[in-house]
């Protein structure tokens, strides 16, 4: 495997990871009710979101609260939990897929909301649902190199607009069963936010060292899931198959440098659905009992899924536990990163 696909850190630790919930609960039953006439006409059964994907509900932000607000709230929470002075943050990376405009970056709004210092470098990293894990690699490299002492990674996602547009479109009289299935993944999305503070292991023995990781790409599949502001079209079956093949390739390559296949204490994977989680565990030989899930009540929160789930699982982790963060994003790109708790 190419050497640049493997990365290791010597002085980077996770100091805190925090999540923020959007407050409005939207159930899958509500979506089924809106699509009832369409389901009946195209001969599809309601209940697919809950029965097949395992998603009972997801969240939307309350009126007047944006995904950028959520990212800032999560960032403030993570900073407070770590005891990090905002003035000491050297870089802040926003990884949100959601965006209201092409420029400026969402990062500048979060930087302003948090009152970060003028010397704090800030920018967006966009790589579908893998963005947060990618940002951990970028921030860790900057910390290890001595460029910054502290890094803040944030993410906020808002699924409401694309889901409302999709529900309206699928409720039109001419909608076909194929169109319903092609837009199914859109209805599995959720809104929420998460953030992480990274710092020097040498200064923070209480932190959780980031050991390193492996990345891998299969970009010939970049057309399988294409999303915009009002629509996301997905070939779910082919995407699942390609994603499992990519994960298997990464897993096999990683064995040259990491002993992950021998068993980790916790596997925090990107949250897509029950089908994807079960398939991953079966393909990679992972014990499902070691895979915490948040998708049943939060849906797929995009890049926030991994840190959000880690934040929820951290109360059950013990010092010394080996945690594997497993991210995958449309494109296709994948990355596994080990953290020693």
Buried (B, 14 or more C-beta within 10 A) or exposed (E): BEEEBBBBBEBBBBBBBBBBBBEBEBBBBEBBEBBEEBBEEBEBEBEBBBEBBBBBBBBBBEEEBBBBBBBBBBBBBBBEBBEBEBEBBBBBBBBBBBBEEEEEBBBBBBBEBBEBBEEBBBBBBBBBBBBBBBBBBBBBBBBBEEEBBBBBBBBBBBBBBBBEBBBEBBEEEEBEEEBBBBBBBBBBBBBBBBBBBBBBBEEBEEBBBBBBBBBBBBEEBBEBBEBEEEBBBBBBEEBBBBBBBBBEBBBEBBEEBBEBEEEBBBBBBBBBBBEBBEBBBEBBEBEEEBBBBBBBBBBBBBBBBBBBBBBBBBEEBEEEBBBBBBBBBBBBBBBBBBBBB
